[in-house]
Amino acid sequence: MTAPITVTDATFADEVLKSDIPVLVDFWADWCGPCRMIAPILEEIAQEKDGKLKIAKMDYDANPNTPNSYGVMGLPTLLLVKNGEAVKQIVGAKPKRALLKELEGHL
């Protein structure tokens, strides 16, 4: 079982952009209630999609450069990166079923 990994501005390129499999980046913050709500959902998805999808968590406040470069305005924002390119952005907390539907066709 694979748990979500933590990425920073410094590790984003190696962990996300150069990944062999798609990566769903969760931009979150401690003060964000909806971010805490989706955390266990993302952990479930990470386990269920092990080998097909990697979940990476990035603290928005500690790492402002990466979210700013992708136009992240609200939290939580999920960014799906495939082959080094951002292919989907999901803003706001959504139920697991809705998140999986958003990811369909990209995995």
N, CA, C and O of each residue as an XYZ file, in Angstrom:
428
protein
N       0.834     -1.185      0.000
C       0.000      0.000      0.000
C       0.874      1.242      0.000
O       1.849      1.341      0.744
N       0.503      2.178     -0.846
C       1.268      3.396     -0.965
C       0.506      4.555     -0.335
O      -0.647      4.817     -0.676
N       1.159      5.233      0.572
C       0.572      6.419      1.199
C       0.952      7.639      0.367
O       1.920      7.593     -0.392
N       0.201      8.730      0.502
C       0.589      9.960     -0.183
C       1.993     10.393      0.252
O       2.395     10.184      1.397
N       2.727     10.998     -0.683
C       4.055     11.517     -0.370
C       3.962     13.021     -0.151
O       2.992     13.655     -0.567
N       4.956     13.582      0.492
C       5.019     15.023      0.691
C       6.025     15.595     -0.298
O       7.139     15.086     -0.426
N       5.628     16.654     -0.996
C       6.544     17.326     -1.913
C       6.664     18.798     -1.522
O       5.792     19.358     -0.857
N       7.762     19.402     -1.950
C       8.036     20.809     -1.694
C       8.349     21.491     -3.024
O       8.429     20.843     -4.068
N       8.523     22.801     -2.963
C       8.950     23.506     -4.176
C      10.236     22.880     -4.729
O      10.406     22.763     -5.943
N      11.138     22.481     -3.825
C      12.433     21.939     -4.231
C      12.338     20.538     -4.833
O      13.146     20.185     -5.692
N      11.360     19.732     -4.395
C      11.280     18.341     -4.861
C      10.194     18.122     -5.916
O      10.065     17.017     -6.443
N       9.420     19.149     -6.228
C       8.281     19.005     -7.133
C       8.695     18.447     -8.495
O       8.057     17.521     -8.996
N       9.743     18.989     -9.097
C      10.140     18.536    -10.435
C      10.495     17.055    -10.439
O      10.030     16.310    -11.301
N      11.317     16.621     -9.481
C      11.741     15.216     -9.450
C      10.604     14.272     -9.108
O      10.459     13.227     -9.742
N       9.795     14.620     -8.117
C       8.741     13.724     -7.635
C       7.491     13.733     -8.510
O       6.807     12.716     -8.624
N       7.189     14.870     -9.126
C       5.927     15.013     -9.859
C       6.155     15.071    -11.369
O       5.645     14.227    -12.106
N       6.906     16.049    -11.824
C       7.059     16.248    -13.263
C       7.796     15.103    -13.950
O       7.532     14.812    -15.117
N       8.711     14.456    -13.246
C       9.494     13.365    -13.838
C       8.934     11.978    -13.501
O       9.575     10.969    -13.792
N       7.764     11.920    -12.900
C       7.178     10.641    -12.504
C       6.770      9.811    -13.720
O       6.301     10.347    -14.724
N       6.955      8.505    -13.614
C       6.561      7.582    -14.677
C       5.055      7.343    -14.709
O       4.516      6.895    -15.720
N       4.379      7.641    -13.606
C       2.928      7.465    -13.533
C       2.286      8.820    -13.209
O       2.961      9.713    -12.695
N       1.003      8.980    -13.502
C       0.334     10.245    -13.173
C       0.414     10.547    -11.672
O       0.431      9.639    -10.842
N       0.462     11.830    -11.349
C       0.543     12.281     -9.967
C      -0.586     13.264     -9.703
O      -0.772     14.224    -10.450
N      -1.337     13.018     -8.639
C      -2.374     13.947     -8.202
C      -1.794     14.745     -7.042
O      -1.564     14.208     -5.958
N      -1.559     16.039     -7.281
C      -0.956     16.907     -6.269
C      -2.074     17.591     -5.488
O      -2.951     18.236     -6.062
N      -2.023     17.436     -4.185
C      -2.991     18.046     -3.275
C      -2.342     19.275     -2.643
O      -1.469     19.154     -1.784
N      -2.780     20.470     -3.082
C      -2.324     21.707     -2.456
C      -3.248     21.970     -1.277
O      -4.457     22.123     -1.456
N      -2.687     22.023     -0.072
C      -3.475     22.092      1.155
C      -2.814     23.058      2.144
O      -1.705     23.540      1.917
N      -3.520     23.326      3.241
C      -2.983     24.140      4.334
C      -3.606     23.678      5.642
O      -4.722     23.159      5.658
N      -2.877     23.869      6.741
C      -3.366     23.465      8.067
C      -4.693     24.122      8.427
O      -5.549     23.500      9.056
N      -4.862     25.370      8.030
C      -6.046     26.145      8.405
C      -7.261     25.847      7.518
O      -8.334     26.412      7.729
N      -7.097     24.979      6.547
C      -8.155     24.694      5.562
C      -8.976     23.472      5.998
O      -8.505     22.339      5.902
N     -10.197     23.707      6.472
C     -11.082     22.626      6.897
C     -11.385     21.621      5.797
O     -11.257     20.418      6.022
N     -11.788     22.083      4.599
C     -12.063     21.135      3.520
C     -10.839     20.297      3.128
O     -10.983     19.165      2.666
N      -9.638     20.852      3.312
C      -8.418     20.081      3.031
C      -8.331     18.882      3.969
O      -7.975     17.781      3.550
N      -8.654     19.101      5.230
C      -8.624     18.006      6.201
C      -9.711     16.978      5.882
O      -9.531     15.785      6.129
N     -10.837     17.440      5.335
C     -11.931     16.520      4.997
C     -11.539     15.555      3.882
O     -11.912     14.383      3.927
N     -10.795     16.026      2.882
C     -10.472     15.144      1.757
C      -9.212     14.314      1.978
O      -8.948     13.391      1.208
N      -8.430     14.621      3.011
C      -7.181     13.877      3.252
C      -7.398     12.371      3.335
O      -6.673     11.628      2.672
N      -8.376     11.877      4.129
C      -8.557     10.415      4.179
C      -9.045      9.839      2.848
O      -8.747      8.688      2.527
N      -9.780     10.615      2.086
C     -10.242     10.159      0.763
C      -9.040      9.970     -0.150
O      -8.954      8.982     -0.878
N      -8.115     10.922     -0.108
C      -6.923     10.822     -0.949
C      -6.048      9.644     -0.530
O      -5.417      9.008     -1.374
N      -6.007      9.351      0.765
C      -5.246      8.190      1.229
C      -5.852      6.898      0.683
O      -5.125      5.990      0.281
N      -7.188      6.816      0.671
C      -7.862      5.639      0.105
C      -7.559      5.501     -1.376
O      -7.253      4.409     -1.855
N      -7.643      6.610     -2.103
C      -7.373      6.576     -3.543
C      -5.928      6.160     -3.798
O      -5.663      5.391     -4.721
N      -4.987      6.662     -2.988
C      -3.577      6.295     -3.145
C      -3.392      4.785     -3.011
O      -2.622      4.183     -3.759
N      -4.097      4.179     -2.063
C      -3.981      2.739     -1.863
C      -4.655      1.969     -2.993
O      -4.117      0.976     -3.482
N      -5.827      2.427     -3.403
C      -6.577      1.715     -4.449
C      -5.912      1.819     -5.811
O      -5.997      0.889     -6.613
N      -5.259      2.924     -6.078
C      -4.645      3.157     -7.393
C      -3.134      2.961     -7.356
O      -2.419      3.461     -8.225
N      -2.649      2.236     -6.354
C      -1.217      1.981     -6.200
C      -0.636      1.440     -7.505
O      -1.146      0.471     -8.067
N       0.432      2.073     -7.980
C       1.063      1.658     -9.229
C       0.497      2.345    -10.449
O       1.124      2.334    -11.507
N      -0.695      2.954    -10.325
C      -1.328      3.647    -11.445
C      -1.397      5.156    -11.226
O      -1.503      5.933    -12.175
N      -1.336      5.556     -9.944
C      -1.453      6.961     -9.583
C      -0.695      7.194     -8.291
O      -0.772      6.401     -7.353
N       0.036      8.294     -8.261
C       0.744      8.689     -7.047
C       0.048      9.942     -6.511
O      -0.312     10.834     -7.280
N      -0.138     10.006     -5.195
C      -0.712     11.188     -4.553
C       0.431     11.927     -3.869
O       1.196     11.344     -3.101
N       0.531     13.217     -4.162
C       1.563     14.057     -3.554
C       0.884     15.224     -2.849
O       0.004     15.873     -3.414
N       1.296     15.488     -1.618
C       0.708     16.574     -0.833
C       1.719     17.711     -0.724
O       2.891     17.487     -0.422
N       1.249     18.935     -0.975
C       2.114     20.102     -0.876
C       1.465     21.151      0.014
O       0.353     21.605     -0.254
N       2.168     21.531      1.072
C       1.710     22.573      1.995
C       1.798     23.917      1.272
O       2.885     24.407      0.966
N       0.650     24.489      1.014
C       0.544     25.739      0.247
C       1.314     26.881      0.910
O       1.995     27.646      0.228
N       1.210     26.999      2.222
C       1.852     28.115      2.922
C       3.369     27.989      2.951
O       4.072     28.996      2.865
N       3.882     26.772      3.071
C       5.326     26.556      3.156
C       5.997     26.539      1.786
O       7.213     26.702      1.685
N       5.207     26.343      0.735
C       5.753     26.206     -0.627
C       4.926     27.035     -1.611
O       4.162     26.466     -2.391
N       5.059     28.361     -1.593
C       4.192     29.203     -2.416
C       4.524     29.217     -3.906
O       3.651     29.532     -4.714
N       5.743     28.890     -4.294
C       6.133     29.044     -5.694
C       5.391     28.108     -6.641
O       4.882     28.541     -7.675
N       5.329     26.832     -6.292
C       4.684     25.865     -7.180
C       3.189     26.145     -7.357
O       2.721     26.210     -8.494
N       2.416     26.316     -6.259
C       0.996     26.601     -6.478
C       0.768     27.888     -7.260
O      -0.149     27.956     -8.078
N       1.581     28.898     -7.025
C       1.427     30.143     -7.774
C       1.699     29.942     -9.257
O       1.028     30.543    -10.097
N       2.673     29.105     -9.587
C       2.994     28.878    -10.994
C       1.883     28.120    -11.728
O       1.794     28.186    -12.954
N       1.035     27.402    -10.982
C      -0.087     26.682    -11.588
C      -1.421     27.402    -11.384
O      -2.481     26.845    -11.674
N      -1.368     28.626    -10.892
C      -2.587     29.425    -10.742
C      -3.527     28.955     -9.652
O      -4.737     29.163     -9.743
N      -2.987     28.325     -8.627
C      -3.824     27.857     -7.522
C      -4.304     29.071     -6.734
O      -3.504     29.850     -6.215
N      -5.631     29.217     -6.654
C      -6.220     30.366     -5.974
C      -6.972     29.981     -4.704
O      -7.048     30.775     -3.767
N      -7.525     28.779     -4.663
C      -8.297     28.330     -3.509
C      -7.839     26.954     -3.073
O      -7.200     26.222     -3.830
N      -8.173     26.620     -1.853
C      -7.782     25.320     -1.309
C      -9.006     24.547     -0.848
O      -9.971     25.156     -0.385
N      -8.996     23.248     -0.960
C      -7.941     22.471     -1.593
C      -8.030     22.559     -3.115
O      -9.115     22.701     -3.679
N      -6.890     22.474     -3.759
C      -6.824     22.330     -5.202
C      -6.030     21.076     -5.490
O      -4.950     20.868     -4.938
N      -6.573     20.242     -6.361
C      -5.899     19.025     -6.794
C      -5.469     19.225     -8.238
O      -6.267     19.634     -9.082
N      -4.221     18.937     -8.515
C      -3.665     19.098     -9.849
C      -3.172     17.742    -10.334
O      -2.289     17.143     -9.719
N      -3.732     17.262    -11.423
C      -3.297     15.992    -11.991
C      -2.216     16.268    -13.028
O      -2.432     16.996    -13.997
N      -1.054     15.673    -12.803
C       0.092     15.852    -13.698
C       0.409     14.505    -14.336
O       0.594     13.499    -13.652
N       0.465     14.514    -15.664
C       0.733     13.286    -16.416
C       1.803     13.603    -17.452
O       1.677     14.567    -18.206
N       2.845     12.800    -17.487
C       3.961     13.010    -18.417
C       4.526     14.430    -18.316
O       4.888     15.034    -19.326
N       4.597     14.950    -17.103
C       5.182     16.263    -16.875
C       4.275     17.443    -17.164
O       4.695     18.592    -17.023
N       3.039     17.182    -17.565
C       2.096     18.244    -17.918
C       0.883     18.215    -17.007
O       0.376     17.143    -16.674
N       0.416     19.389    -16.603
C      -0.830     19.479    -15.840
C      -1.983     19.216    -16.794
O      -2.150     19.935    -17.779
N      -2.785     18.187    -16.510
C      -3.874     17.813    -17.406
C      -5.260     18.074    -16.819
O      -6.254     18.073    -17.545
N      -5.323     18.299    -15.508
C      -6.628     18.501    -14.870
C      -6.426     19.225    -13.550
O      -5.498     18.924    -12.798
N      -7.307     20.184    -13.275
C      -7.300     20.864    -11.986
C      -8.692     20.741    -11.378
O      -9.696     21.027    -12.031
N      -8.737     20.313    -10.122
C      -9.990     20.125     -9.394
C      -9.930     21.031     -8.171
O      -9.032     20.899     -7.339
N     -10.884     21.948     -8.061
C     -10.883     22.904     -6.950
C     -12.013     22.568     -5.993
O     -13.151     22.348     -6.406
N     -11.682     22.530     -4.700
C     -12.683     22.272     -3.673
C     -12.731     20.819     -3.270
O     -12.258     19.938     -3.989
N     -13.314     20.581     -2.102
C     -13.459     19.220     -1.586
C     -14.613     18.530     -2.295
O     -15.698     19.095     -2.434
N     -14.371     17.314     -2.737
C     -15.398     16.530     -3.422
C     -15.419     15.127     -2.817
O     -14.415     14.661     -2.277
N     -16.568     14.461     -2.912
C     -16.621     13.069     -2.443
C     -15.729     12.172     -3.306
O     -15.373     12.521     -4.432
N     -15.383     11.027     -2.758
C     -14.494     10.092     -3.446
C     -14.999      9.737     -4.837
O     -14.232      9.754     -5.800
N     -16.270      9.420     -4.947
C     -16.824      9.023     -6.245
C     -16.645     10.127     -7.284
O     -16.304      9.852     -8.434
N     -16.876     11.387     -6.872
C     -16.724     12.514     -7.791
C     -15.260     12.706     -8.200
O     -14.971     13.019     -9.355
N     -14.349     12.519     -7.258
C     -12.924     12.644     -7.588
C     -12.503     11.561     -8.581
O     -11.803     11.843     -9.554
N     -12.930     10.329     -8.335
C     -12.575      9.245     -9.248
C     -13.143      9.495    -10.642
O     -12.490      9.193    -11.640
N     -14.346     10.041    -10.715
C     -14.946     10.352    -12.011
C     -14.120     11.415    -12.745
O     -13.924     11.332    -13.958
N     -13.640     12.412    -11.997
C     -12.810     13.469    -12.595
C     -11.498     12.900    -13.148
O     -10.954     13.419    -14.123
N     -11.002     11.844    -12.529
C      -9.723     11.263    -12.936
C      -9.858     10.264    -14.089
O      -8.870      9.921    -14.738
N     -11.091      9.801    -14.337
C     -11.321      8.828    -15.408
C     -10.739      9.343    -16.717
O     -10.822     10.532    -17.026
N     -10.153      8.437    -17.474
C      -9.605      8.807    -18.770
C      -8.177      9.335    -18.695
O      -7.506      9.472    -19.718
N      -7.714      9.632    -17.484
C      -6.346     10.133    -17.336
C      -5.416      9.092    -16.744
O      -4.199      9.281    -16.738
N      -5.974      7.990    -16.244
C      -5.134      6.972    -15.598
C      -4.951      5.773    -16.507
O      -4.275      4.814    -16.135
